[in-house]
Amino acid sequence: MAKILVTGSNGLLGQKLLAELSKKDHAFLATSFGANRNTELDPGDYREMDITSLEMTGDIVRGFNPDYIINTAAMTQVDDCESQQEKCYNINVKGVENLLATAAEVNAKLLHISTDFIFDGEAGPYREDDSPNPVSYYGWSKLEAEKRILEDSGEHAIIRTVLVYGMAENMSRSNIVLWVKDSLEAGKDINVVNDQWRSPTLAEDLAKGCLLAVEKNAKGIYHISGDEIMTPYELALRTARHFELDEGLVHETDGSRFQQAAKRPPKTGFDISKARRDLGYNPVRFENGLDITADLILKFKS
């Protein structure tokens, strides 16, 4: 049994990790910026923690003395990262430096969540040993965090993922599947790009992949995502069909039509064969992920 501290526990992935941990024998402590939003969590299992504060992070990590820290905390709004670079750097880079420093004090291992946006999208799908070349400040900040981890003397792990979707309680942000569903249910026309490719990842799968990495004492880099590569336009059409919504409201466009602060990599997606082989990771198919999401929408919105 391991003692696991989770950062960013209020987020989608954080909540899924807590759900998985509650099924297992691991002891855990949930931490996040702000008050706890997970009503199913025992209040004694939560601490408010800002990873940009070395003092606060150190006090909580030393107090819990974990074997593992799973870091899901990050600034992930790509355009906001471009326009608020200092804030992005403090969370995505300095925050990781703080976690590494405090992990070393208690001899804990860090499992850090990274992104496909460290790649330029010119040669996807990507393997773990492909060369990164980010095209946005967000991607650059996540790559810098990876560098800090790989340079550290500890036996840490990096989990890169792609376009996470799903449903959880009291979510602070939407995701592409929920956006498509909510927009079409409201009768809104949506423009969705068909010149970018991703491998959408069910949040439950990503949480399970993280715990597999912990339980197998993995170190180094692993790609964990869904196993189907599609454009957001295809994703939107498949979502519309699954929820029996009007596909005619989904309109094909390309990235040049959007005025966005940050550039997006055109084609990412992951080769997940290493995670399958070494961790036993096996994601669900996209339509099965939509089934799981639909059930949780009914649970949390009823």
Buried (B, 14 or more C-beta within 10 A) or exposed (E): EBBBBBBBBBBBBBBBBBBBBEEBEBBBBBBBBEEBBBEEBEEEBBBEBBBBBBEBBBBBBEEBEBBBBBBBBBBBBBBBBBEBBEEBBBBBBBBBBBBBBBBEEBEBBBBBBBBBBBBBBEEBBBEBEBEBBBBBBBBBBBBBBBEBBEEBEBEBBBBBBBBBBBBBBEBEEBBBBBBBBEBBEEEEEBEBBBBBBBBBBBBBBBBBBBBBBBBEEBBBBBBBBBBBBBBBBBBBBBBBEBBEBEEEBBEBBBBEEEEEEBBBBBBBBBBBEBBBEBBEBEBBEBEEBBEBBBEBBEEEEE
